[in-house]
Amino acid sequence: MAESLYYRTAAELSRALESKELSSEEIVRSVIERTRAVDDKVSAFISFDEGDALERARASDRRRAEGKALGPLDGIPVGIKDVLAVEGQPLTCASRMLGKFVSPYDATAIARLKAAGAVPWGRLNMDEFAMGSSTENSSVKTTSNPWNTDCIPGGSSGGSAACVAAGEAPISLGSDTGGSIRQPAALCGVVGMKPTYGLVSRYGLVAFASSLDQIGPFAHTVEDAAILLQAVAGHDDRDSSSYRTDIPDYRKELSSRKGPWKLGIPKEYFGEGLDPEVARAIEAAIDFYRGEGCEIVDVSLPHTEHAVGVYYIIATAEASSNLARYDGVRYSHRSAEATDAIDLYFKSRAEGFGPEVKRRVILGTYVLSSGYYDAYYLKAQKVRTLIRRDFLQAYEKVDALLTPTTPSPAFRKGEKTDDPLQMYLSDIFTISANLAGIPGISIPCGFSESGLPIGLQILGQPFQEADLFAIARRFEQAHDYHTRHPSL
Ligand code: GLN
């Protein structure tokens, strides 16, 4: 198959469908072929269902033949992180706990994709229950970074990022609780965006930390990310935290929002520990925006230093509560050894959860326990408010913020597995956006000398995704990083 097909963007594929140059069946077959050819190396997929994808593709082709095509995603395959419910498909969260679970219903995001004619493609690898930064916490396997298979792809949505980077799907969905979309996007050289908390319904997204979780898109281009977000965004009665807000036409706004913008540079994101190659790439991006007439303003987000600590209190507290449902009784792994009900809970959880999930449940239970609640959980909630306030104050002066997405390019497999704190610190630049509820996007902005991608993070104002896309696109249009692909 010609490389040009599996690295075409969703927008290009959509035009090829409209002009009858391609059928959806041809597109889905190309993706299947590519996945079969490279996924032994990349390991982005836990499983895939070729029959289901082809059936949906043919249905799309029939609709189109009748002049009833549903829009830009009709007939386009979309990779799905194994944390989102797709009716009739496995839903494992890369955990032994859900190893045999098949989803009885569609997540709202998936139902909306299907209503738009898109073809859900595969179950993408991730850190178990989305806890991690490298996919090394998957109970199934570790995904490889397509740019260097000795390196991790980032996490927790490592499969979603790697499958797009490797041409195994043009676009994909992931989830981001503390950086799990933006960090792997940066490390795999693709676009990844976390929407404002409340923009995309979490119904059917397996809960990790409910006040932080958001679903969002991966893509090669900002335009594709905008198309995919458009399909899944919007109020849903089934998620009480879903926000009622008008959703603009993101794709149209890409060309109508022209700037120049006022862009803030938060000094806390450029300190010690930032890899010099990453620093250089981000400085070059800042210079680019300055050259485009944007006003570059130094700002401060003084509570940033507490973000990692606050996150690992709030996220683990919520996780310990959310994961209480996996008790061996209903839909989860059930120990064959248990002698009574209590023993069943203990043994099923001991066998079903991996070590990082256990660590989080233990930490979360600790910070919520009486005597420690005020000192840890309540305090963390207060500091969270201060972190959000920092951003809102900065946004009185600027439209958006520019930062690195990650402190370094992709690290090697095994490098941080024995040191949870080092692993946690790889999310240091992404976590605050979840605590503050604001949107963020990562776009490719360069490569290290060893050929690994580097990501620029742009953080925006609540529900101003259209601005983020427009700002990101300005950079993309003047650079070719997003058109480079790994050789596999
Ligand atoms: N790496 C972070 C964690 O381990 C964030 C994960 C995520 O965003 N799902 O919690």
Residues whose N, C-alpha, C, O or C-beta is under 5 A from the ligand:
A	BS01	LIG	A130 M131 G132 S133 G155 S156 S175 D176 T177 G178 G179 S180 D427
